[in-house]
Amino acid sequence: MRVERNPRRIVFFVPSAVADDDLVHPILAPAAVRLAGWLGRPALHGGAFVSNGGAWGILSPRTGGKSTTLAQLAESGVPVLTDDILVIEEALAYAGPRLIDLRPDDWVDPHGRTVAARGGDRRRLALPAIEATAPLRGFFFLEWGHTLSLEALAPSQRLALLNDYCRPEATSPIGLLELARLPAWLLRRPQDRAALDDVCLCLLEATLKRVEPGPL
């Protein structure tokens, strides 16, 4: 892959033809992150959904249940802004490709809406169209735990966790400090599909609280 700054152009070198769906995701993601960095837009490895008039980031380690949580929100009618890369400009979060790729073992398709993707390694859930941006309101960090719990995070904790998920080629220390002003929670929950409805309800209830950004 070659990414050029001026004029902005991305050239891929591949051994064979690439399907359009695979180009949209995941092949374009690293190029999009690089371009975001050149434009001064922080990028995080995470997703986001829309609730109470704004976007809420969801961040978790790999295999930490981010995509299945977002898929459950989507199945419940909650707008999902992005699944894999969360690009931010000032107070706005950008929409990503209109899809969520799920590991077959992690997701039971209740309505038969997914299709095979990425050579059969994933099940792809299509998402409806959405506005290109939404005001960024805060973050949820996901962890596995024995019971469902939600813990508000102090600014220093937010900064440390955000640093774990930033894409360094696109995110500056100043950008992280600004993001750490936003409210954030640590959500622990059992690694059990049966808990997904309660997890989503907990997320949505937290977004209805009016919490304003504060100083570091």
Backbone as a chain_set.jsonl record, in Angstrom:
{"seq": "MRVERNPRRIVFFVPSAVADDDLVHPILAPAAVRLAGWLGRPALHGGAFVSNGGAWGILSPRTGGKSTTLAQLAESGVPVLTDDILVIEEALAYAGPRLIDLRPDDWVDPHGRTVAARGGDRRRLALPAIEATAPLRGFFFLEWGHTLSLEALAPSQRLALLNDYCRPEATSPIGLLELARLPAWLLRRPQDRAALDDVCLCLLEATLKRVEPGPL", "coords": {"N": [[0.847, -1.188, 0.0], [0.566, 2.184, -0.848], [0.387, 5.389, 0.378], [-0.363, 8.607, -0.463], [0.264, 12.015, 0.223], [-0.169, 14.52, -1.109], [-1.119, 14.949, -4.341], [-3.96, 13.614, -2.515], [-3.909, 10.231, -2.428], [-4.37, 6.727, -2.705], [-2.68, 3.772, -3.253], [-2.909, 0.394, -3.921], [-1.115, -2.632, -3.851], [-1.636, -5.692, -4.983], [-1.871, -9.298, -5.161], [-3.938, -10.385, -6.612], [-7.268, -9.761, -7.921], [-9.371, -7.694, -5.884], [-12.308, -7.956, -4.019], [-15.032, -5.6, -3.962], [-16.338, -5.302, -1.47], [-14.419, -6.275, 0.334], [-12.469, -4.411, -0.073], [-13.624, -2.08, 0.963], [-13.779, -2.815, 3.646], [-11.624, -4.992, 5.282], [-9.518, -3.562, 4.087], [-9.17, -0.836, 3.431], [-8.885, 0.413, 5.887], [-6.254, 0.862, 7.251], [-5.143, 2.786, 5.539], [-7.03, 4.823, 5.739], [-6.667, 5.581, 8.397], [-4.072, 6.637, 8.3], [-4.468, 8.854, 6.581], [-6.262, 10.287, 8.156], [-4.588, 11.04, 10.252], [-2.844, 12.813, 8.92], [-4.642, 14.83, 8.448], [-5.05, 15.808, 10.928], [-6.842, 14.478, 12.601], [-7.757, 12.614, 15.301], [-7.554, 9.042, 15.669], [-9.051, 6.1, 16.794], [-8.872, 2.669, 17.777], [-11.761, 1.367, 17.697], [-15.385, 1.377, 18.157], [-18.609, 3.02, 17.715], [-21.793, 4.165, 18.875], [-25.015, 5.792, 18.479], [-26.793, 7.829, 20.651], [-29.154, 9.683, 22.564], [-28.747, 12.071, 21.172], [-26.029, 12.128, 20.481], [-22.712, 10.724, 19.807], [-21.23, 7.777, 21.127], [-18.345, 6.32, 22.11], [-17.173, 2.951, 21.891], [-14.857, 0.882, 23.262], [-12.608, -1.811, 23.296], [-10.408, -4.579, 24.154], [-8.919, -6.756, 21.641], [-11.049, -9.411, 20.705], [-12.696, -8.709, 22.748], [-15.421, -8.302, 22.702], [-16.524, -6.034, 21.499], [-17.605, -5.723, 18.847], [-19.735, -7.58, 18.855], [-21.334, -6.444, 20.812], [-21.995, -3.986, 19.62], [-23.376, -4.999, 17.419], [-25.572, -6.158, 18.677], [-26.772, -3.846, 19.702], [-27.429, -2.638, 17.257], [-29.283, -4.508, 16.254], [-31.272, -3.99, 18.018], [-32.268, -1.647, 17.159], [-30.757, 0.617, 17.624], [-28.814, 3.269, 16.372], [-25.745, 2.57, 14.819], [-22.631, 3.996, 14.564], [-19.967, 3.465, 13.771], [-17.74, 0.636, 13.508], [-15.055, -0.397, 13.591], [-12.906, 1.496, 13.303], [-12.619, 4.553, 14.871], [-12.83, 7.74, 14.002], [-12.078, 11.079, 14.763], [-12.876, 14.516, 14.806], [-12.23, 17.452, 16.274], [-15.059, 18.08, 18.021], [-16.545, 16.098, 16.866], [-17.572, 12.85, 15.772], [-16.811, 10.524, 13.244], [-18.671, 8.658, 10.812], [-18.314, 5.189, 9.981], [-17.649, 2.437, 7.624], [-20.663, 0.857, 6.479], [-21.23, -1.593, 8.035], [-20.774, -4.504, 10.108], [-18.38, -6.785, 11.046], [-18.402, -10.042, 12.215], [-17.253, -12.636, 14.36], [-18.091, -15.975, 13.656], [-18.47, -17.778, 15.802], [-19.043, -16.132, 17.891], [-21.461, -14.902, 17.574], [-24.909, -15.227, 17.339], [-27.123, -15.256, 14.799], [-30.05, -13.699, 14.899], [-32.046, -13.032, 13.069], [-31.3, -13.857, 10.573], [-29.741, -12.079, 9.039], [-27.085, -11.75, 8.385], [-24.213, -12.222, 6.215], [-21.735, -14.351, 4.699], [-18.321, -13.361, 4.915], [-15.011, -12.103, 4.132], [-13.597, -14.404, 3.251], [-15.09, -16.324, 4.53], [-14.419, -16.262, 7.168], [-15.726, -14.46, 8.75], [-18.98, -13.236, 9.742], [-21.031, -10.982, 8.163], [-22.766, -8.132, 9.071], [-25.021, -5.964, 7.727], [-25.379, -2.417, 7.95], [-27.736, 0.272, 8.304], [-27.955, 3.351, 6.371], [-26.476, 6.413, 7.588], [-26.057, 9.625, 9.193], [-23.12, 11.524, 8.333], [-21.521, 12.464, 10.421], [-21.488, 12.775, 14.034], [-22.055, 14.451, 17.142], [-19.501, 13.949, 19.503], [-19.848, 12.403, 22.601], [-18.858, 10.82, 24.737], [-17.209, 7.911, 26.229], [-17.187, 4.311, 26.434], [-15.498, 1.723, 28.015], [-14.86, -1.628, 27.564], [-14.767, -4.58, 29.519], [-14.289, -8.021, 30.473], [-16.068, -9.655, 33.101], [-17.289, -11.03, 36.241], [-19.83, -10.187, 36.978], [-22.337, -7.793, 35.929], [-21.362, -4.48, 35.766], [-20.929, -0.94, 36.155], [-18.62, 1.597, 36.049], [-17.736, 4.859, 36.74], [-15.105, 6.783, 35.321], [-12.143, 8.446, 36.343], [-10.414, 11.421, 35.135], [-7.597, 10.843, 34.782], [-7.632, 8.075, 34.564], [-9.179, 7.775, 32.257], [-7.457, 8.915, 30.349], [-5.266, 7.141, 30.381], [-6.48, 4.756, 29.472], [-7.519, 5.545, 26.971], [-5.135, 5.991, 25.644], [-4.299, 3.383, 25.251], [-5.839, 2.567, 23.143], [-5.451, 4.277, 21.038], [-4.512, 5.124, 17.687], [-1.302, 5.47, 16.937], [-0.171, 6.702, 14.686], [-2.003, 8.556, 14.005], [-2.851, 10.045, 16.163], [-2.266, 12.591, 18.458], [-0.522, 13.604, 21.512], [-1.792, 15.915, 22.532], [-4.298, 15.714, 21.329], [-5.263, 13.409, 22.618], [-5.446, 14.336, 25.257], [-7.543, 16.168, 25.011], [-9.645, 14.44, 24.354], [-9.79, 13.0, 26.704], [-11.153, 14.661, 28.389], [-13.789, 14.112, 28.097], [-16.693, 12.437, 29.447], [-16.437, 9.074, 30.732], [-16.786, 5.515, 31.081], [-16.119, 2.405, 32.721], [-17.16, -0.657, 31.733], [-17.965, -3.654, 32.982], [-18.736, -7.055, 32.309], [-20.381, -10.301, 32.135], [-19.004, -12.974, 30.149], [-21.073, -13.887, 28.263], [-23.566, -14.662, 26.028], [-26.223, -14.376, 26.708], [-26.277, -12.212, 28.344], [-26.199, -9.961, 26.812], [-28.425, -8.289, 26.194], [-28.936, -7.013, 28.649], [-26.51, -5.684, 28.927], [-26.605, -3.856, 26.784], [-28.815, -2.331, 27.569], [-27.797, -1.181, 29.895], [-25.754, 0.413, 28.82], [-27.26, 2.249, 27.26], [-28.851, 3.489, 29.202], [-26.898, 4.84, 30.651], [-26.095, 6.752, 28.803], [-28.15, 8.539, 28.873], [-27.834, 10.122, 31.017], [-27.011, 13.395, 31.968], [-24.0, 14.413, 31.533], [-21.393, 16.59, 31.597], [-18.416, 17.581, 29.734], [-15.338, 17.853, 31.525], [-12.643, 19.614, 33.3], [-9.17, 18.603, 33.076]], "CA": [[0.0, 0.0, 0.0], [1.25, 3.477, -0.848], [-0.536, 6.484, 0.674], [0.275, 9.854, -0.863], [-0.338, 13.153, 0.906], [-0.606, 15.584, -2.019], [-2.553, 14.847, -4.06], [-4.32, 12.465, -1.694], [-4.149, 9.062, -3.272], [-3.999, 5.449, -2.1], [-2.411, 2.748, -4.268], [-2.736, -0.924, -3.342], [-0.422, -3.621, -4.667], [-2.237, -6.958, -4.551], [-1.558, -10.383, -6.1], [-5.115, -10.726, -7.413], [-8.355, -8.799, -7.787], [-9.97, -7.589, -4.554], [-13.739, -7.656, -4.061], [-15.366, -4.267, -3.454], [-16.659, -5.379, -0.046], [-13.175, -6.423, 1.08], [-11.756, -3.137, -0.168], [-14.246, -1.17, 1.927], [-13.338, -3.28, 4.964], [-10.764, -4.155, 6.136], [-8.296, -3.119, 3.41], [-9.025, 0.616, 3.454], [-8.753, 0.946, 7.247], [-4.958, 1.48, 7.58], [-4.967, 4.008, 4.744], [-7.904, 5.851, 6.312], [-6.03, 6.054, 9.622], [-2.95, 7.489, 7.91], [-5.011, 10.12, 6.083], [-6.827, 11.002, 9.301], [-3.481, 11.663, 10.949], [-2.376, 13.975, 8.143], [-5.659, 15.879, 8.561], [-5.158, 16.216, 12.325], [-8.022, 13.858, 13.199], [-7.41, 11.419, 16.08], [-8.217, 7.789, 15.302], [-8.997, 5.083, 17.84], [-9.369, 1.349, 17.418], [-12.998, 1.211, 18.443], [-16.623, 1.676, 17.46], [-19.447, 4.032, 18.354], [-23.222, 4.162, 18.576], [-25.637, 7.107, 18.666], [-27.868, 7.854, 21.637], [-29.347, 10.963, 23.242], [-28.242, 13.177, 20.361], [-24.589, 12.142, 20.302], [-21.986, 9.475, 19.591], [-20.575, 7.223, 22.305], [-17.361, 5.348, 21.691], [-17.044, 1.661, 22.577], [-13.488, 0.424, 23.076], [-12.304, -3.053, 24.021], [-9.304, -5.34, 23.557], [-9.306, -7.726, 20.613], [-11.913, -10.466, 21.254], [-13.317, -8.195, 23.953], [-16.867, -8.207, 22.576], [-16.983, -4.74, 20.974], [-18.453, -5.871, 17.664], [-20.994, -8.24, 19.204], [-22.15, -5.472, 21.54], [-22.541, -3.051, 18.63], [-24.369, -5.72, 16.617], [-26.781, -6.278, 19.495], [-27.397, -2.519, 19.683], [-28.03, -2.443, 15.932], [-30.465, -5.36, 16.175], [-32.289, -3.371, 18.874], [-32.7, -0.392, 16.537], [-29.881, 1.732, 17.988], [-27.907, 3.569, 15.258], [-24.312, 2.325, 15.015], [-21.883, 4.946, 13.74], [-18.799, 2.785, 13.199], [-17.397, -0.565, 14.284], [-13.658, -0.784, 13.704], [-12.057, 2.673, 13.447], [-13.354, 5.748, 15.278], [-12.086, 8.947, 13.631], [-12.67, 12.215, 15.477], [-12.393, 15.856, 14.471], [-12.73, 18.364, 17.299], [-16.106, 17.465, 18.846], [-17.364, 15.253, 16.008], [-17.148, 11.494, 15.442], [-17.151, 10.208, 11.858], [-19.242, 7.343, 10.512], [-17.465, 4.234, 9.281], [-18.375, 1.595, 6.662], [-21.968, 0.437, 6.997], [-21.188, -3.034, 8.253], [-20.063, -5.047, 11.262], [-17.899, -8.137, 10.81], [-18.515, -10.793, 13.472], [-16.781, -14.021, 14.361], [-19.273, -16.85, 13.703], [-18.645, -18.421, 17.118], [-19.426, -15.127, 18.888], [-22.72, -14.244, 17.247], [-26.047, -15.994, 16.854], [-27.867, -14.339, 13.942], [-31.445, -13.985, 15.243], [-32.976, -12.77, 11.972], [-30.727, -14.291, 9.302], [-29.373, -10.884, 8.282], [-25.661, -11.705, 8.072], [-23.704, -13.004, 5.084], [-20.327, -14.714, 4.854], [-17.392, -12.333, 4.456], [-13.589, -12.293, 4.41], [-13.246, -15.8, 3.045], [-15.862, -17.165, 5.421], [-13.965, -16.124, 8.558], [-16.606, -13.547, 9.462], [-20.356, -13.021, 9.298], [-21.137, -9.531, 7.98], [-24.077, -7.536, 9.317], [-25.145, -4.664, 7.065], [-25.964, -1.349, 8.749], [-28.414, 1.275, 7.479], [-27.282, 4.638, 6.165], [-26.467, 7.266, 8.769], [-25.378, 10.901, 8.977], [-21.673, 11.344, 8.258], [-20.893, 12.782, 11.706], [-22.349, 12.987, 15.198], [-21.269, 15.02, 18.246], [-18.931, 12.94, 20.394], [-20.269, 12.693, 23.973], [-18.092, 10.112, 25.751], [-16.681, 6.595, 25.895], [-17.335, 3.139, 27.286], [-14.436, 0.737, 27.873], [-15.435, -2.933, 27.889], [-13.948, -5.65, 30.096], [-15.035, -9.178, 30.971], [-16.141, -9.743, 34.558], [-18.244, -12.026, 36.727], [-21.152, -9.57, 37.036], [-22.479, -6.557, 35.172], [-21.137, -3.294, 36.588], [-20.55, 0.262, 35.422], [-17.802, 2.435, 36.93], [-17.3, 6.129, 36.159], [-13.654, 6.878, 35.333], [-11.516, 9.745, 36.552], [-9.674, 11.848, 33.935], [-6.329, 10.131, 34.611], [-7.961, 6.73, 34.084], [-9.606, 7.92, 30.855], [-6.283, 9.171, 29.515], [-4.485, 5.909, 30.266], [-7.195, 3.797, 28.638], [-7.549, 6.053, 25.599], [-3.81, 5.774, 25.067], [-4.213, 1.987, 24.843], [-6.619, 2.321, 21.924], [-5.174, 5.265, 19.997], [-3.636, 4.771, 16.586], [-0.265, 6.481, 17.127], [0.102, 7.439, 13.459], [-3.057, 9.553, 13.765], [-3.303, 10.671, 17.405], [-1.219, 13.322, 19.17], [-0.784, 13.736, 22.956], [-2.776, 16.976, 22.76], [-5.597, 15.167, 20.973], [-5.689, 12.496, 23.68], [-5.846, 15.142, 26.409], [-8.881, 16.707, 24.745], [-10.612, 13.343, 24.436], [-9.897, 12.577, 28.103], [-12.088, 15.537, 29.092], [-15.152, 13.597, 27.946], [-17.037, 11.397, 30.429], [-16.166, 7.703, 30.295], [-17.114, 4.483, 32.058], [-15.635, 1.043, 32.544], [-18.286, -1.587, 31.796], [-17.598, -5.067, 33.126], [-19.91, -7.907, 32.133], [-20.04, -11.709, 31.919], [-18.781, -13.397, 28.767], [-22.259, -14.73, 28.076], [-24.474, -14.022, 25.064], [-27.499, -14.08, 27.356], [-26.165, -10.943, 29.065], [-26.075, -8.843, 25.88], [-29.543, -7.35, 26.321], [-28.707, -6.207, 29.849], [-25.366, -4.813, 28.631], [-27.074, -2.757, 25.936], [-29.675, -1.47, 28.385], [-26.906, -0.435, 30.783], [-25.11, 1.437, 28.0], [-28.214, 3.28, 26.861], [-29.245, 4.25, 30.39], [-25.795, 5.738, 31.002], [-26.036, 7.874, 27.866], [-29.242, 9.471, 29.149], [-27.417, 11.026, 32.082], [-26.397, 14.611, 31.429], [-22.656, 14.598, 32.086], [-20.654, 17.52, 30.742], [-16.961, 17.474, 29.803], [-14.75, 18.593, 32.637], [-11.201, 19.879, 33.189], [-8.263, 17.53, 33.463]], "C": [[0.884, 1.241, 0.0], [0.193, 4.555, -0.646], [0.19, 7.786, 0.409], [-0.49, 11.024, -0.263], [-0.906, 14.177, -0.075], [-0.162, 15.254, -3.45], [-2.854, 13.581, -3.251], [-4.691, 11.286, -2.583], [-3.645, 7.827, -2.542], [-3.832, 4.435, -3.227], [-2.165, 1.43, -3.54], [-2.029, -1.83, -4.344], [-0.86, -4.995, -4.173], [-1.957, -8.039, -5.597], [-2.723, -10.773, -6.994], [-6.201, -9.69, -7.149], [-8.961, -8.863, -6.388], [-11.441, -7.234, -4.702], [-14.009, -6.289, -3.446], [-15.622, -4.281, -1.954], [-15.398, -5.494, 0.805], [-12.336, -5.15, 1.017], [-12.301, -2.145, 0.859], [-13.815, -1.522, 3.35], [-12.861, -4.716, 4.851], [-9.628, -3.447, 5.427], [-8.09, -1.608, 3.492], [-8.675, 1.18, 4.833], [-7.375, 1.556, 7.528], [-4.685, 2.744, 6.788], [-5.812, 5.141, 5.311], [-7.294, 6.431, 7.584], [-4.88, 6.995, 9.293], [-3.442, 8.847, 7.416], [-5.615, 10.938, 7.221], [-5.722, 11.719, 10.072], [-2.964, 12.885, 10.232], [-3.352, 15.141, 8.257], [-5.848, 16.344, 10.005], [-6.362, 15.646, 13.04], [-7.599, 12.611, 13.979], [-8.207, 10.198, 15.611], [-7.982, 6.77, 16.404], [-9.451, 3.747, 17.269], [-10.603, 1.076, 18.263], [-14.194, 1.517, 17.572], [-17.389, 2.757, 18.186], [-20.897, 3.819, 17.954], [-23.783, 5.533, 18.91], [-26.8, 6.972, 19.634], [-27.929, 9.231, 22.26], [-28.657, 12.106, 22.5], [-26.75, 13.21, 20.153], [-24.001, 10.76, 20.116], [-21.249, 9.082, 20.853], [-19.63, 6.129, 21.842], [-17.414, 4.087, 22.536], [-15.675, 1.103, 22.234], [-13.262, -0.836, 23.894], [-11.076, -3.691, 23.404], [-9.839, -6.247, 22.454], [-9.976, -8.919, 21.294], [-12.58, -10.027, 22.545], [-14.803, -7.938, 23.845], [-17.395, -6.895, 22.041], [-17.979, -4.922, 19.831], [-19.771, -6.558, 17.975], [-21.909, -7.302, 19.979], [-22.783, -4.479, 20.577], [-23.597, -3.725, 17.753], [-25.673, -5.878, 17.385], [-27.513, -4.946, 19.57], [-28.097, -2.28, 18.353], [-29.303, -3.265, 15.781], [-31.612, -4.803, 17.019], [-32.772, -2.03, 18.32], [-31.874, 0.822, 16.908], [-28.931, 2.01, 16.825], [-26.447, 3.317, 15.649], [-23.548, 3.202, 14.036], [-20.707, 4.28, 13.045], [-18.448, 1.603, 14.081], [-15.908, -0.7, 14.554], [-12.71, 0.383, 13.981], [-12.938, 3.873, 13.777], [-12.463, 6.957, 15.021], [-12.824, 10.156, 14.176], [-12.055, 13.508, 14.967], [-13.047, 16.85, 15.41], [-13.82, 17.655, 18.104], [-16.994, 16.522, 18.043], [-16.732, 13.884, 15.807], [-17.654, 11.168, 14.044], [-17.737, 8.802, 11.73], [-18.223, 6.484, 9.775], [-18.269, 3.449, 8.261], [-19.633, 1.02, 7.297], [-22.043, -1.079, 7.12], [-20.494, -3.322, 9.579], [-19.663, -6.477, 10.906], [-17.783, -8.869, 12.145], [-17.919, -12.183, 13.319], [-17.982, -14.951, 14.515], [-19.521, -17.473, 15.068], [-19.16, -17.443, 18.172], [-20.832, -14.592, 18.7], [-23.749, -15.236, 16.745], [-26.943, -15.031, 16.102], [-29.369, -14.566, 14.146], [-32.414, -13.841, 14.07], [-32.41, -13.144, 10.599], [-30.27, -13.143, 8.43], [-27.909, -10.854, 7.871], [-25.339, -12.556, 6.844], [-22.232, -13.318, 5.348], [-19.446, -13.626, 4.26], [-15.97, -12.73, 4.81], [-13.204, -13.769, 4.359], [-13.969, -16.759, 3.955], [-15.446, -17.083, 6.871], [-14.886, -15.247, 9.397], [-18.032, -13.644, 8.906], [-20.577, -11.507, 9.282], [-22.584, -9.072, 8.146], [-24.11, -6.163, 8.669], [-25.841, -3.673, 7.995], [-26.663, -0.352, 7.839], [-27.579, 2.545, 7.346], [-27.428, 5.505, 7.411], [-25.818, 8.592, 8.389], [-23.869, 10.706, 9.068], [-20.97, 11.607, 9.58], [-21.959, 12.884, 12.791], [-21.486, 13.581, 16.308], [-20.785, 13.921, 19.185], [-19.215, 13.324, 21.837], [-19.406, 12.015, 25.032], [-17.721, 8.718, 25.288], [-17.106, 5.549, 26.919], [-16.178, 2.183, 26.976], [-14.969, -0.597, 28.385], [-14.377, -3.861, 28.471], [-14.856, -6.807, 30.467], [-14.99, -9.187, 32.496], [-17.189, -10.769, 34.959], [-19.67, -11.487, 36.75], [-21.143, -8.288, 36.215], [-22.299, -5.363, 36.11], [-20.65, -2.15, 35.71], [-19.843, 1.206, 36.387], [-17.389, 3.702, 36.188], [-15.788, 6.269, 36.349], [-13.191, 8.305, 35.558], [-10.712, 10.128, 35.309], [-8.37, 11.091, 33.71], [-6.558, 8.71, 34.101], [-8.397, 6.767, 32.625], [-8.397, 8.054, 29.94], [-5.472, 7.899, 29.307], [-5.173, 4.903, 29.345], [-7.271, 4.26, 27.189], [-6.218, 5.829, 24.903], [-3.645, 4.34, 24.575], [-4.874, 1.743, 23.489], [-6.329, 3.317, 20.805], [-4.333, 4.632, 18.901], [-2.53, 5.813, 16.552], [0.048, 7.288, 15.873], [-0.922, 8.536, 13.204], [-3.406, 10.361, 15.004], [-2.132, 11.311, 18.141], [-1.528, 13.34, 20.666], [-1.823, 14.807, 23.264], [-4.178, 16.48, 22.431], [-6.134, 14.227, 22.032], [-6.152, 13.263, 24.915], [-7.247, 15.715, 26.223], [-9.939, 15.623, 24.865], [-10.828, 12.907, 25.882], [-10.781, 13.503, 28.925], [-13.508, 14.985, 29.067], [-15.438, 12.535, 29.004], [-16.792, 10.0, 29.863], [-16.447, 6.752, 31.447], [-16.395, 3.19, 31.704], [-16.816, 0.108, 32.755], [-17.751, -3.005, 31.859], [-18.862, -5.901, 32.981], [-19.477, -9.341, 31.874], [-19.849, -12.004, 30.434], [-19.861, -14.42, 28.399], [-23.199, -14.005, 27.124], [-25.787, -13.615, 25.71], [-27.473, -12.738, 28.083], [-26.194, -9.737, 28.135], [-27.206, -7.831, 25.994], [-29.354, -6.444, 27.53], [-27.535, -5.245, 29.647], [-25.813, -3.606, 27.82], [-27.963, -1.794, 26.715], [-28.833, -0.607, 29.316], [-26.215, 0.7, 30.021], [-26.067, 2.587, 27.7], [-28.651, 4.112, 28.059], [-28.152, 5.237, 30.791], [-25.743, 6.943, 30.074], [-27.13, 8.91, 28.135], [-28.912, 10.415, 30.3], [-26.706, 12.229, 31.472], [-25.077, 14.855, 32.158], [-21.862, 15.465, 31.128], [-19.155, 17.249, 30.824], [-16.401, 18.324, 30.924], [-13.28, 18.832, 32.426], [-10.389, 18.656, 33.557], [-7.584, 17.872, 34.776]], "O": [[1.843, 1.327, 0.768], [-0.778, 4.632, -1.399], [1.243, 8.042, 0.992], [-1.721, 11.035, -0.239], [-2.024, 14.653, 0.119], [1.033, 15.274, -3.745], [-2.103, 12.607, -3.297], [-5.638, 11.336, -3.368], [-2.627, 7.869, -1.85], [-4.727, 4.259, -4.053], [-1.316, 1.354, -2.651], [-2.316, -1.791, -5.54], [-0.495, -5.411, -3.073], [-1.821, -7.735, -6.782], [-2.526, -11.42, -8.023], [-6.066, -8.847, -6.263], [-9.054, -9.932, -5.785], [-11.783, -6.306, -5.436], [-13.311, -5.864, -2.525], [-15.178, -3.383, -1.239], [-15.31, -4.885, 1.871], [-11.584, -4.848, 1.943], [-11.538, -1.457, 1.538], [-13.524, -0.639, 4.157], [-13.603, -5.576, 4.378], [-8.83, -2.782, 6.087], [-6.955, -1.147, 3.61], [-8.215, 2.318, 4.93], [-7.319, 2.687, 8.011], [-4.065, 3.676, 7.3], [-5.366, 6.287, 5.359], [-7.389, 7.635, 7.826], [-4.727, 8.036, 9.932], [-2.89, 9.88, 7.794], [-5.485, 12.162, 7.236], [-5.892, 12.863, 10.494], [-2.673, 13.898, 10.868], [-2.95, 16.302, 8.175], [-6.708, 17.181, 10.278], [-6.863, 16.253, 13.986], [-7.128, 11.645, 13.377], [-9.367, 10.306, 15.214], [-6.862, 6.599, 16.885], [-10.308, 3.697, 16.387], [-10.504, 0.612, 19.399], [-14.053, 1.871, 16.401], [-16.896, 3.344, 19.15], [-21.196, 3.359, 16.852], [-23.113, 6.345, 19.548], [-27.675, 6.122, 19.467], [-26.902, 9.878, 22.465], [-28.061, 12.991, 23.114], [-26.227, 14.223, 19.688], [-24.694, 9.751, 20.248], [-20.711, 9.931, 21.563], [-20.055, 5.133, 21.256], [-17.667, 4.141, 23.739], [-15.361, 0.875, 21.066], [-13.676, -0.917, 25.051], [-10.726, -3.389, 22.263], [-11.043, -6.477, 22.345], [-9.517, -9.38, 22.339], [-12.988, -10.863, 23.35], [-15.406, -7.413, 24.781], [-18.599, -6.648, 22.113], [-19.065, -4.343, 19.847], [-20.811, -6.181, 17.435], [-23.129, -7.357, 19.822], [-23.967, -4.163, 20.695], [-24.593, -3.103, 17.385], [-26.755, -5.747, 16.813], [-28.742, -4.912, 19.509], [-29.221, -1.78, 18.318], [-30.295, -2.777, 15.241], [-32.779, -5.105, 16.769], [-33.592, -1.357, 18.944], [-32.235, 1.945, 16.554], [-28.295, 1.08, 16.328], [-25.981, 3.795, 16.683], [-23.786, 3.158, 12.829], [-20.477, 4.507, 11.857], [-18.809, 1.564, 15.257], [-15.528, -1.088, 15.658], [-11.807, 0.264, 14.809], [-13.888, 4.174, 13.054], [-11.475, 7.177, 15.721], [-14.047, 10.25, 14.067], [-10.85, 13.578, 14.727], [-14.257, 17.07, 15.357], [-13.512, 16.699, 18.815], [-18.087, 16.178, 18.492], [-15.513, 13.764, 15.686], [-18.789, 11.496, 13.696], [-17.347, 7.882, 12.449], [-17.378, 6.994, 9.039], [-19.443, 3.747, 8.041], [-19.667, 0.733, 8.493], [-22.801, -1.75, 6.419], [-19.736, -2.503, 10.098], [-20.505, -7.284, 10.512], [-17.151, -8.382, 13.082], [-18.065, -12.825, 12.278], [-18.807, -14.747, 15.405], [-20.673, -17.676, 15.451], [-19.653, -17.859, 19.22], [-21.349, -13.897, 19.574], [-23.479, -16.001, 15.819], [-27.471, -14.087, 16.691], [-29.913, -15.534, 13.616], [-33.481, -14.455, 14.069], [-32.987, -12.781, 9.574], [-30.391, -13.211, 7.207], [-27.523, -10.0, 7.073], [-26.077, -13.473, 6.486], [-21.571, -12.632, 6.128], [-19.778, -13.04, 3.229], [-15.744, -13.58, 5.671], [-12.581, -14.307, 5.275], [-13.523, -17.891, 4.143], [-16.035, -17.746, 7.725], [-14.83, -15.288, 10.626], [-18.254, -14.07, 7.773], [-20.333, -10.832, 10.283], [-23.492, -9.549, 7.466], [-23.316, -5.29, 9.02], [-26.763, -4.03, 8.728], [-26.225, -0.147, 6.707], [-26.635, 2.778, 8.101], [-28.374, 5.353, 8.184], [-25.113, 8.677, 7.383], [-23.392, 9.831, 9.791], [-19.916, 11.024, 9.836], [-23.147, 13.053, 12.519], [-20.304, 13.25, 16.408], [-21.564, 13.067, 19.611], [-18.875, 14.426, 22.267], [-19.229, 12.566, 26.119], [-17.888, 8.372, 24.118], [-17.348, 5.849, 28.088], [-15.914, 1.875, 25.814], [-15.469, -0.685, 29.506], [-13.247, -3.923, 27.987], [-16.041, -6.617, 30.744], [-13.999, -8.78, 33.103], [-17.893, -11.311, 34.108], [-20.619, -12.248, 36.562], [-20.087, -7.768, 35.854], [-22.992, -5.247, 37.12], [-20.041, -2.365, 34.663], [-20.4, 1.574, 37.421], [-16.766, 3.629, 35.129], [-15.253, 5.92, 37.402], [-13.775, 9.252, 35.031], [-10.364, 9.258, 34.51], [-8.058, 10.728, 32.576], [-5.773, 8.2, 33.301], [-8.027, 5.892, 31.842], [-8.313, 7.405, 28.898], [-5.041, 7.608, 28.191], [-4.512, 4.266, 28.525], [-7.106, 3.454, 26.273], [-6.176, 5.515, 23.713], [-2.937, 4.097, 23.598], [-4.502, 0.813, 22.772], [-6.91, 3.208, 19.725], [-3.543, 3.722, 19.152], [-2.791, 6.953, 16.169], [0.484, 8.435, 15.972], [-0.746, 9.355, 12.302], [-4.201, 11.295, 14.904], [-1.128, 10.654, 18.416], [-2.673, 13.116, 21.058], [-2.648, 14.628, 24.16], [-5.133, 16.777, 23.149], [-7.331, 14.237, 22.321], [-7.137, 12.885, 25.549], [-8.042, 15.746, 27.162], [-11.013, 15.86, 25.418], [-11.928, 12.491, 26.247], [-11.128, 13.166, 30.057], [-14.334, 15.34, 29.908], [-14.531, 11.811, 29.416], [-16.925, 9.777, 28.66], [-16.363, 7.12, 32.619], [-16.104, 2.92, 30.538], [-17.407, 0.083, 33.835], [-17.155, -3.497, 30.901], [-19.928, -5.516, 33.462], [-18.349, -9.584, 31.447], [-20.458, -11.364, 29.576], [-19.607, -15.615, 28.248], [-23.588, -12.866, 27.38], [-26.399, -12.625, 25.309], [-28.525, -12.185, 28.403], [-26.211, -8.601, 28.608], [-26.963, -6.627, 25.898], [-29.587, -5.238, 27.444], [-27.565, -4.117, 30.141], [-25.447, -2.471, 28.126], [-27.872, -0.579, 26.539], [-29.127, 0.574, 29.502], [-26.107, 1.816, 30.528], [-25.719, 3.755, 27.869], [-28.805, 5.327, 27.938], [-28.45, 6.35, 31.223], [-25.386, 8.039, 30.505], [-27.032, 10.044, 27.666], [-29.625, 11.392, 30.532], [-25.891, 12.081, 30.561], [-25.044, 15.425, 33.249], [-21.681, 15.103, 29.965], [-18.664, 16.754, 31.838], [-16.933, 19.391, 31.233], [-12.706, 18.311, 31.47], [-10.869, 17.774, 34.27], [-6.775, 17.09, 35.275]]}, "num_chains": 1, "name": "protein.A"}
